[in-house]
Amino acid sequence: MHPKAHSPAFLALVEDAKSRVREIDIEQYRKMREGHEDHLLIDVRENDEWAAGHASGAIHLGKGVIERDIENAVPDKSTRMVLYCGGGYRSALAADALSKMGYSNVISLDGGWRAWQAASLPAER
């Protein structure tokens, strides 16, 4: 599966968000996971993407509803959360929004689901 072609305005929006959020790559995430570092893995993709396959242990809070639902799902704003999407763009936007809502330990997984699959990390349907 190839990344989608994105419009210049969308890419500018993502780059702006990425200037403020913490990102890690799949190898950094693998080390976090192997080190049993406490975190919540959140899939911010659409419902159909989630249903087609997702990271084992992840919870689903799609980008369209995460700002609305996050405070009920994760009331502790210091919880370490790793957000992922298809490739790392939507997760950066969602991480930026959550940071603006007062969440202090939000990380975007650069490479997202594509990197997860390429790294052969556990997945479920």
SULNOR-V785215 format. One record per residue. N is the residue number from 1. RES is the residue in three letters. PSI is psi in degrees with one decimal (none if undefined). Layout:
n=[N:N]
res=[RES:RES]
psi=[PSI:PSI]
This chain:
n=[1:2:3:4:5:6:7:8:9:10:11:12:13:14:15:16:17:18:19:20:21:22:23:24:25:26:27:28:29:30:31:32:33:34:35:36:37:38:39:40:41:42:43:44:45:46:47:48:49:50:51:52:53:54:55:56:57:58:59:60:61:62:63:64:65:66:67:68:69:70:71:72:73:74:75:76:77:78:79:80:81:82:83:84:85:86:87:88:89:90:91:92:93:94:95:96:97:98:99:100:101:102:103:104:105:106:107:108:109:110:111:112:113:114:115:116:117:118:119:120:121:122:123:124:125]
res=[MET:HIS:PRO:LYS:ALA:HIS:SER:PRO:ALA:PHE:LEU:ALA:LEU:VAL:GLU:ASP:ALA:LYS:SER:ARG:VAL:ARG:GLU:ILE:ASP:ILE:GLU:GLN:TYR:ARG:LYS:MET:ARG:GLU:GLY:HIS:GLU:ASP:HIS:LEU:LEU:ILE:ASP:VAL:ARG:GLU:ASN:ASP:GLU:TRP:ALA:ALA:GLY:HIS:ALA:SER:GLY:ALA:ILE:HIS:LEU:GLY:LYS:GLY:VAL:ILE:GLU:ARG:ASP:ILE:GLU:ASN:ALA:VAL:PRO:ASP:LYS:SER:THR:ARG:MET:VAL:LEU:TYR:CYS:GLY:GLY:GLY:TYR:ARG:SER:ALA:LEU:ALA:ALA:ASP:ALA:LEU:SER:LYS:MET:GLY:TYR:SER:ASN:VAL:ILE:SER:LEU:ASP:GLY:GLY:TRP:ARG:ALA:TRP:GLN:ALA:ALA:SER:LEU:PRO:ALA:GLU:ARG]
psi=[128.9:148.3:150.1:152.6:126.7:149.0:153.5:-38.3:-39.9:-45.1:-36.9:-40.7:-43.6:-45.5:-37.8:-46.9:-43.6:-23.3:-16.4:-17.7:155.9:134.4:147.0:155.6:176.8:-33.6:-38.1:-39.1:-41.7:-42.2:-39.7:-45.9:-47.5:-29.2:4.1:36.6:130.5:125.7:163.3:125.6:123.0:124.0:120.1:12.9:174.8:161.5:-42.4:-33.9:-44.8:-47.2:-30.9:-18.2:142.6:166.4:134.0:133.2:-4.9:156.0:158.6:117.8:91.7:151.2:-30.1:-19.0:-3.5:-40.7:-35.5:-38.6:-11.1:-38.5:-29.4:-40.5:-38.0:81.4:-27.7:108.9:-2.6:-0.7:132.1:123.3:134.3:117.1:140.3:154.5:-148.4:-41.7:-5.5:1.9:-54.0:-34.7:-34.3:-41.5:-42.6:-41.0:-39.8:-44.6:-44.2:-37.2:-41.3:-22.6:0.5:1.9:125.6:-3.8:54.3:132.2:138.5:132.8:105.2:131.1:-24.1:-142.6:-37.3:-43.1:-38.2:-49.3:-42.1:-31.5:-1.5:37.0:157.4:138.1:161.5:165.7:none]
